[in-house]
Amino acid sequence: MKIKYCFKNSLIFCLLLLAAMCCYAGKTPDDKLSANRAWAEDFNKAEKDGLPANWQDEGSKLGVPETLSQATKTSDGTTVLRLTCNKSTGGVIVAPKVNLNKTPIMRWRWRILNYPKGADGRDPKKDDQPIGIYLGMEDGFLKKKSLAYRWEDLTPKGFEGQVTYARILTVHYITMRDNKSKAGEWITETRNVAEDFKRVYGKIPKKFALSVIGNSQYTKSNTVAELDFIEFLPAK
């Protein structure tokens, strides 16, 4: 009886272990790139100018200092894209070869080290963010539309807004994080950007540009934010 009892418990343990392994299969740790990524950047192959190939600086505004954007090693040896804002604006841009109909999921890992002072995307005079990811598409002659996933200060998480610049560029922004998230902690995000494009603009672009931007010009703040990686995946 004792032998049978032990065998029965061992069998149950093995079944539970197998079930747990099956549930975990295919999952990716929050700090790692996914195996089934279609396109990804982890900033480990930075060149002499501090950026990986195909990434370029995205210009600042006239009379406003430019945000410093460079691939930088952290204290744990991880290479990240660091945005350092000193009363500045700007960032970097790339044109990823991604088919959003096949790989609509954008996944990224980011953190901020400090918040701008009183920044609020709802107020044009305080519209600063330590970091935001922008996906822009052409929409006719001299018309551009963009989706922005931003880490805000006072703008509440989940808030969405839309602004137009010079009647040329329309930006619909989605607040992914606000100051309730602790500075210095890494957070991994996942978003179906194809669904967002369809919902907001009525179509999914065949191609787009991806920008990573940091702003502190309005609040005259000094901020630092980091992007560990960004990737595009198929929908589950």
Phi, psi and chi 1 to 4 in degrees:
 res  aa     phi    psi   chi1   chi2   chi3   chi4
   1 MET       -  -40.2  -68.0  -66.2  -67.5      -
   2 LYS   -66.4  -41.0 -174.7  178.2  -66.3 -173.0
   3 ILE   -63.2  -45.5  -65.2  175.8      -      -
   4 LYS   -62.4  -38.4  -70.0 -178.1  179.3  179.9
   5 TYR   -64.9  -44.1  178.6   77.5      -      -
   6 CYS   -63.5  -42.3  -67.6      -      -      -
   7 PHE   -62.8  -41.1  175.4   76.4      -      -
   8 LYS   -63.5  -43.3 -178.3  178.7  179.1 -179.3
   9 ASN   -64.8  -38.5  -77.6   -9.8      -      -
  10 SER   -64.8  -39.7  -62.5      -      -      -
  11 LEU   -64.9  -42.0 -179.5   58.9      -      -
  12 ILE   -63.4  -42.4  -68.1  173.7      -      -
  13 PHE   -60.6  -43.9  173.8   79.0      -      -
  14 CYS   -64.0  -40.1  -69.8      -      -      -
  15 LEU   -65.5  -40.9  -70.1  172.9      -      -
  16 LEU   -65.4  -40.1  -70.4  173.0      -      -
  17 LEU   -64.0  -42.7 -179.6   60.7      -      -
  18 LEU   -63.5  -41.1 -179.7   60.5      -      -
  19 ALA   -63.5  -40.8      -      -      -      -
  20 ALA   -64.8  -39.4      -      -      -      -
  21 MET   -66.3  -37.9  -68.0  174.7   63.8      -
  22 CYS   -66.5  -38.8  -70.7      -      -      -
  23 CYS   -66.0  -34.2  -71.1      -      -      -
  24 TYR   -81.5  -23.7 -175.8   78.0      -      -
  25 ALA   -54.8  132.4      -      -      -      -
  26 GLY    89.0  -12.4      -      -      -      -
  27 LYS   -80.2  147.6  -69.9 -173.3  177.6 -179.9
  28 THR  -114.8  133.1  -58.6      -      -      -
  29 PRO   -56.5  149.2  -23.7   33.7      -      -
  30 ASP   -59.9  -25.0  -76.7  -13.0      -      -
  31 ASP   -99.6   15.4   62.3  -16.8      -      -
  32 LYS  -126.5  151.7  -58.5  -65.4 -177.6 -177.3
  33 LEU   -69.5  152.7  -72.7  167.2      -      -
  34 SER   -82.1  149.7  -56.0      -      -      -
  35 ALA   -70.7  -28.6      -      -      -      -
  36 ASN   -99.8   26.0   60.0  -21.7      -      -
  37 ARG   -68.8  143.6   59.3 -170.2 -178.2  -87.5
  38 ALA   -92.4  -32.3      -      -      -      -
  39 TRP  -151.3  143.4  179.0   93.1      -      -
  40 ALA  -156.4  156.8      -      -      -      -
  41 GLU  -141.2  126.3 -179.1   61.9   75.1      -
  42 ASP  -120.6    7.0   61.6    3.2      -      -
  43 PHE    66.4   17.8  -54.7  100.2      -      -
  44 ASN   -80.8  -16.6  -82.0  -58.0      -      -
  45 LYS  -108.5   47.6  -63.8 -179.4  179.8  178.8
  46 ALA   -70.2  144.1      -      -      -      -
  47 GLU   -96.6 -168.1  -61.7  179.8  -18.4      -
  48 LYS   -62.3  -30.0  -68.5 -178.5  179.3  179.8
  49 ASP   -81.5    2.6   59.9   -3.3      -      -
  50 GLY    90.5    7.6      -      -      -      -
  51 LEU  -133.4  149.8  -65.6  171.6      -      -
  52 PRO   -65.8  163.8  -18.4   31.1      -      -
  53 ALA   -58.6  145.3      -      -      -      -
  54 ASN    79.1  -10.8  -57.8  -39.2      -      -
  55 TRP   -89.1  140.2  -73.1   80.2      -      -
  56 GLN  -133.4  155.3  -61.3  177.6   -1.6      -
  57 ASP   -66.6  138.7  -74.3  -40.6      -      -
  58 GLU  -103.5  122.6 -171.2  162.8   29.6      -
  59 GLY   -57.5  156.4      -      -      -      -
  60 SER   -89.0  179.9  178.4      -      -      -
  61 LYS   -86.3  152.7  -66.1 -179.5 -179.5  178.7
  62 LEU   -58.6  125.6 -176.7   64.3      -      -
  63 GLY    83.2    2.0      -      -      -      -
  64 VAL  -115.2  132.0  179.1      -      -      -
  65 PRO   -56.5  153.0  -23.2   33.5      -      -
  66 GLU   -94.7  135.3 -174.3  172.6   -9.9      -
  67 THR   -62.2  134.5  -66.1      -      -      -
  68 LEU   -82.3  120.7  178.3   62.0      -      -
  69 SER  -125.1  113.2  -49.5      -      -      -
  70 GLN  -145.8  148.0  -73.3 -174.8  -41.3      -
  71 ALA   -72.2  127.1      -      -      -      -
  72 THR  -139.3  142.5  -53.2      -      -      -
  73 LYS   -85.6  133.4  -80.9 -164.2  174.4 -176.9
  74 THR   -85.8  178.1   62.0      -      -      -
  75 SER   -63.9  -24.8   58.3      -      -      -
  76 ASP   -92.4    7.6   63.8    0.5      -      -
  77 GLY    89.4   -0.8      -      -      -      -
  78 THR   -78.1  136.0  -57.7      -      -      -
  79 THR   -91.6  127.5  -58.4      -      -      -
  80 VAL  -133.5  164.4  -59.2      -      -      -
  81 LEU   -88.9  120.3  175.4   66.5      -      -
  82 ARG  -108.5  127.5  178.3  173.9  -66.5  167.3
  83 LEU  -105.2  117.6  -57.1 -178.1      -      -
  84 THR  -112.2  112.6  -56.6      -      -      -
  85 CYS  -103.4  124.6  -62.4      -      -      -
  86 ASN  -125.7   82.7 -177.6    6.3      -      -
  87 LYS    54.7   43.1  -53.2  176.4 -176.6   64.0
  88 SER  -130.8 -179.9   62.1      -      -      -
  89 THR  -149.1  159.0 -174.5      -      -      -
  90 GLY   126.1 -176.2      -      -      -      -
  91 GLY   173.8 -144.5      -      -      -      -
  92 VAL  -132.3  160.1  -69.1      -      -      -
  93 ILE  -141.5  149.3 -172.3  169.7      -      -
  94 VAL  -148.1  157.6   70.1      -      -      -
  95 ALA  -113.9   88.8      -      -      -      -
  96 PRO   -72.2  144.2   27.8  -33.7      -      -
  97 LYS   -89.1   89.5  -65.6 -178.7  179.1  179.5
  98 VAL  -131.8  131.8  173.2      -      -      -
  99 ASN   -96.5  103.3 -175.4  -22.1      -      -
 100 LEU   -67.8  -19.0  -71.1  179.2      -      -
 101 ASN   -71.8  -29.0  -73.0  -66.6      -      -
 102 LYS   -98.0  -34.5  -66.3 -178.0  177.8  179.3
 103 THR  -129.7   77.6   52.4      -      -      -
 104 PRO   -85.1   -7.9   32.7  -36.0      -      -
 105 ILE   -92.9  121.2  -53.5  -60.2      -      -
 106 MET  -100.6  130.5 -176.1  169.6   72.4      -
 107 ARG  -128.7  134.0  179.8  174.4  176.2  -94.4
 108 TRP  -151.7  161.3   69.1   99.9      -      -
 109 ARG  -127.3  125.6 -174.5  171.9 -176.1 -107.4
 110 TRP  -146.2  168.4   59.4   -3.2      -      -
 111 ARG  -158.2  159.8   69.9  174.7  176.1  178.0
 112 ILE  -117.6  149.5   65.5  162.8      -      -
 113 LEU   -99.6  -23.4  -60.3 -176.0      -      -
 114 ASN  -160.9  150.1   54.2  -62.0      -      -
 115 TYR   -90.6  150.3  -75.5   92.6      -      -
 116 PRO   -68.9  158.0   23.7  -31.3      -      -
 117 LYS   -81.9  105.4  -60.7  174.9 -177.6  177.7
 118 GLY    70.0   23.3      -      -      -      -
 119 ALA   -69.8  142.4      -      -      -      -
 120 ASP  -152.1  114.2 -166.8  -26.3      -      -
 121 GLY   -62.8  -17.2      -      -      -      -
 122 ARG   -78.9  -12.7  -61.9  165.7  -65.0 -179.2
 123 ASP  -115.2  114.7 -176.2  -13.9      -      -
 124 PRO   -56.1  -24.7  -23.8   34.2      -      -
 125 LYS   -85.2   -5.2  -64.3 -179.8 -179.5 -179.8
 126 LYS  -131.3   22.3  -60.3  178.5 -179.4  178.6
 127 ASP   -79.8   68.0 -169.9   13.5      -      -
 128 ASP  -115.7  146.7  -75.0  -22.0      -      -
 129 GLN  -141.5  134.8  -58.1   79.7   33.7      -
 130 PRO   -64.7  -26.4   20.4  -30.4      -      -
 131 ILE  -160.8  142.6 -173.5  169.2      -      -
 132 GLY  -151.3  147.4      -      -      -      -
 133 ILE  -111.4  123.6  -61.1  173.3      -      -
 134 TYR  -116.8  131.6  -66.6   72.3      -      -
 135 LEU  -114.3  113.3  -81.0   61.8      -      -
 136 GLY  -114.8  143.6      -      -      -      -
 137 MET  -132.6  152.4   66.5  174.8 -178.8      -
 138 GLU   -76.8  141.3  -59.1  -73.8  -17.2      -
 139 ASP  -140.8   57.3 -168.9   42.3      -      -
 140 GLY   103.2  179.5      -      -      -      -
 141 PHE   -64.7  120.9 -178.9   67.7      -      -
 142 LEU    55.3   30.8  -68.1  179.6      -      -
 143 LYS  -124.0  130.3  -66.8  -72.1 -174.8  179.4
 144 LYS  -132.2  143.2  -63.5 -178.5  179.2 -179.6
 145 LYS  -128.4  143.3  -68.6 -178.2  176.9  178.3
 146 SER  -139.3  144.5  176.9      -      -      -
 147 LEU  -104.0  135.7  -79.3  177.0      -      -
 148 ALA  -125.5  132.8      -      -      -      -
 149 TYR  -112.6  108.9  -58.2   92.2      -      -
 150 ARG  -119.8  149.3  -53.6 -160.4  -51.0 -160.5
 151 TRP  -102.2  109.7 -164.9  -39.2      -      -
 152 GLU  -100.5  179.3  -61.1  -88.8   -0.9      -
 153 ASP  -103.8  -77.0 -180.0   22.2      -      -
 154 LEU   -89.5  -23.1  -61.1  178.0      -      -
 155 THR   -62.6  123.1  -44.3      -      -      -
 156 PRO   -68.4  145.0   23.1  -32.3      -      -
 157 LYS   -54.8  133.8  177.9 -178.3  175.6 -179.2
 158 GLY    94.9  -14.0      -      -      -      -
 159 PHE   -70.7  141.0 -179.5   85.9      -      -
 160 GLU  -124.5  139.2  -62.5 -169.3   27.6      -
 161 GLY  -143.4  169.3      -      -      -      -
 162 GLN  -142.4  134.3 -169.5  162.6  -71.2      -
 163 VAL  -133.9  153.2  -67.8      -      -      -
 164 THR  -123.7  135.5  -59.8      -      -      -
 165 TYR  -114.2  122.0  -59.2   97.4      -      -
 166 ALA    53.4   27.8      -      -      -      -
 167 ARG    60.2   14.3  -60.8 -177.3  179.9  179.9
 168 ILE  -112.5  -47.8  -64.7  175.3      -      -
 169 LEU  -110.1  124.1  172.3   62.1      -      -
 170 THR  -108.3  127.5  -61.6      -      -      -
 171 VAL  -119.3  121.8  176.7      -      -      -
 172 HIS  -104.4  116.5 -175.3   95.9      -      -
 173 TYR  -109.7  147.2   66.4   88.7      -      -
 174 ILE  -122.7  124.0  -60.4  168.3      -      -
 175 THR   -82.7  108.3  -55.2      -      -      -
 176 MET   -83.0  -35.7  -59.7  -63.7  -64.6      -
 177 ARG  -143.4  155.8  -62.4  -76.4  161.0 -177.6
 178 ASP  -135.8 -166.9   58.7   23.0      -      -
 179 ASN   -73.8    2.9   61.3   15.6      -      -
 180 LYS   -77.3  -16.7  -68.0 -179.3 -179.3  178.5
 181 SER   -84.5  134.0  -66.0      -      -      -
 182 LYS   -71.8  130.6 -173.0  176.4  179.3  179.9
 183 ALA   -62.6  141.2      -      -      -      -
 184 GLY    94.8  -12.2      -      -      -      -
 185 GLU   -98.0  134.1  -69.7 -172.6   -3.1      -
 186 TRP   -74.2  139.8  -73.7  105.7      -      -
 187 ILE  -133.7  132.9  -61.9  176.8      -      -
 188 THR  -102.1  129.5  -60.7      -      -      -
 189 GLU  -114.1  152.8  -44.9  -84.2   13.5      -
 190 THR  -136.8  134.3  -58.0      -      -      -
 191 ARG  -147.9  136.7 -168.3   81.3 -173.1 -169.9
 192 ASN   -86.7   94.8 -170.6  -40.0      -      -
 193 VAL   -74.5  -26.3  -62.0      -      -      -
 194 ALA   -63.4  -44.2      -      -      -      -
 195 GLU   -63.4  -38.5  -73.0 -175.2   -6.7      -
 196 ASP   -65.1  -44.2  -74.8  -22.6      -      -
 197 PHE   -59.4  -45.2  -93.4  113.5      -      -
 198 LYS   -63.1  -42.3 -173.1   70.9  174.1  178.7
 199 ARG   -69.3  -41.9  172.4  175.4   60.2   87.5
 200 VAL   -85.1  -45.2  173.7      -      -      -
 201 TYR  -113.3   -3.7  -65.6  122.6      -      -
 202 GLY    82.7    4.4      -      -      -      -
 203 LYS  -158.8  161.9   61.5 -178.3  178.5  180.0
 204 ILE  -107.8  121.7  -58.6  170.5      -      -
 205 PRO   -68.5  145.7   25.7  -33.9      -      -
 206 LYS   -75.6  -29.3  -67.0 -177.8  178.9  179.1
 207 LYS  -146.5  157.8   58.7 -178.3 -179.3  179.1
 208 PHE  -156.8  163.4   60.8   92.4      -      -
 209 ALA  -106.4  146.3      -      -      -      -
 210 LEU  -118.0  123.1 -172.3  153.7      -      -
 211 SER  -119.6  146.2  -55.4      -      -      -
 212 VAL  -119.4  116.3 -174.8      -      -      -
 213 ILE  -124.8  144.7  -56.7  -67.6      -      -
 214 GLY  -129.4  134.6      -      -      -      -
 215 ASN  -130.1  138.4  -59.1  -50.5      -      -
 216 SER  -149.2   17.5   67.8      -      -      -
 217 GLN   -68.4  -37.0   56.2 -179.0  -36.9      -
 218 TYR   -77.8  -39.6  -63.3  111.2      -      -
 219 THR   -89.3   -1.0   57.3      -      -      -
 220 LYS    53.9   45.1  -54.2  -59.8 -179.2 -176.5
 221 SER  -104.1  166.5  -58.2      -      -      -
 222 ASN  -116.9  118.4  -64.3  -36.2      -      -
 223 THR  -133.3  157.5   64.4      -      -      -
 224 VAL  -135.3  132.5  178.3      -      -      -
 225 ALA  -138.8  155.8      -      -      -      -
 226 GLU  -136.1  143.2  -65.1  173.7  -21.2      -
 227 LEU  -117.4  118.0  177.7   65.3      -      -
 228 ASP   -77.3  -51.8 -175.7    8.7      -      -
 229 PHE  -156.5  165.6   63.2   76.6      -      -
 230 ILE  -146.7  141.0 -173.1  166.6      -      -
 231 GLU  -151.8  162.1   61.5 -177.0   -2.9      -
 232 PHE  -122.0  134.8  -74.8   86.9      -      -
 233 LEU  -130.0  158.0  -46.7  169.1      -      -
 234 PRO   -70.6  155.5   23.6  -31.6      -      -
 235 ALA   -71.3  149.1      -      -      -      -
 236 LYS   -74.4      -  -66.3 -177.6  179.7  178.8
